[in-house]
Amino acid sequence: MVTNHTMVNEQMQFFLRGFRRDAHPMAILTGLVGGMSAFYHDSTDINNPKHREIAAIRLIAKMPTLVALSYKYKMGQPYMYPKNNLSYAGNFLRMMFGTPCEDYVVNPVIERALDRIFILHADHEQNASTSTVRLCASSGTNPFAAIAAGVACLWGPAHGGANEACLNMLEDIQAQGGVAKVGEFMEKVKDKNSGVKLMGFGHRVYKNYDPRAKLMQETCNEVLAELGLENDPLFKLAKELERIALEDEYFVSRKLYPNVDFYSGIVQRAIGIPVNLFTGVFALARTVGWIAQLNEMIGDPEYKIGRPRQLFTGSPSRDIPGFKR
Ligand SMILES: CC(C)(COP(=O)(O)OP(=O)(O)OC[C@H]1O[C@@H](n2cnc3c(N)ncnc32)[C@H](O)[C@@H]1OP(=O)(O)O)[C@@H](O)C(=O)NCCC(=O)NCCS
């Protein structure tokens, strides 16, 4: 099903053209996903399970098309219509990197790597964007609007932006001298006063090892070998950081391991996905979790609108000039 409902309404192209070409892809994606709530009026009764299912399929199927549209728009290249005989990941690769001038042949190693990124990022319990989607949807709003709220939340660097931050860190070290500067950089990371962190290491929940990272590390090695990039300076640098951190007492004693973002950023960079689109790819993958969580919540007979409480700690009363108490 999700490899069938892949086309978006042709009107979306006009909406897309309203954006500046240099707009951040997440700004475009937030707008496009929200914009889909203006279509599909046949499936917006969220109390109807059939409608919810149709909206879920549409969202999951169309998200790769929207992400690829935002990329092609920035590149000034023609949009590639989806091809439904390809796999979910293969279709996305073709819409991203194909052009009408040549046949696009999907590389199975890259296709598998991307599929793994999608699966590993599909859901991760009550992270900020998922809670946002649930809270937003709890008012009974249009499902496309609720997912747009999730995209907006994911955009933040403290959430979906971690793999982008990791790649930016690698590029910074590379600009300062690359592998030769790793030791100096690590000293800064270990110095509490420097405020420098080794991006892509550590995790709030996984204190022993991020199980997703193991699989992503394998995938990373496969992709670099397939593309002949083992000697690319940036990837060599990443490997050196990984080697040192896995041996260094500071990281070992604190159980700080590379997390999924460390490797997924490297894989995406190797595939050719621009760094500022990493969070868009994450949003594409996380849509599966968002919509599943939304449906689970609305399907619960005891569900009510979300209403977090707030404790007011300010002044109990205040004098307003001109008003008598
Ligand atoms: C993810 C993260 C926020 C988890 O933070 P946390 O749960 O608060 O980590 P902890 O407080 O348990 O950290 C334990 C110790 O390791 C240090 N530490 C944690 N992550 C570190 C990192 N990436 N680089 C350097 N030191 C780190 C902390 O400073 C702390 O040191 P201390 O015990 O001497 O005070 C943190 O590891 C981090 O910022 N990582 C980099 C960003 C990143 O990759 N995020 C994506 C997560 S999927």
The ligand as an ORCA input file, in Angstrom:
! r2SCAN-3c Opt
* xyz 0 1
  C      22.807     12.383     24.427
  C      23.266     13.158     25.652
  C      22.451     14.471     25.708
  C      22.974     12.331     26.895
  O      23.337     13.125     27.966
  P      23.196     12.661     29.465
  O      22.231     11.544     29.584
  O      22.915     13.903     30.224
  O      24.630     12.114     29.767
  P      25.194     11.962     31.195
  O      24.888     13.121     32.074
  O      24.757     10.636     31.719
  O      26.731     12.001     30.915
  C      27.610     11.344     31.742
  C      28.970     11.980     31.634
  O      29.445     11.863     30.285
  C      29.725     13.162     29.752
  N      29.237     13.151     28.361
  C      28.036     12.704     27.913
  N      27.980     12.783     26.584
  C      29.169     13.302     26.183
  C      29.694     13.630     24.907
  N      28.988     13.425     23.797
  N      30.944     14.159     24.843
  C      31.651     14.346     25.974
  N      31.210     14.047     27.215
  C      29.975     13.540     27.310
  C      28.939     14.122     30.627
  O      29.564     15.393     30.598
  C      29.046     13.460     31.954
  O      30.346     13.670     32.496
  P      30.582     13.753     34.102
  O      30.048     12.458     34.662
  O      32.049     13.903     34.244
  O      29.804     14.952     34.564
  C      24.773     13.465     25.584
  O      25.485     12.266     25.621
  C      25.151     14.311     24.388
  O      24.994     15.522     24.410
  N      25.662     13.651     23.291
  C      26.044     14.383     22.105
  C      24.843     14.752     21.265
  C      24.234     13.573     20.552
  O      24.907     12.780     19.913
  N      22.880     13.457     20.653
  C      22.143     12.431     19.979
  C      21.591     11.436     20.931
  S      20.778     10.127     20.051
*
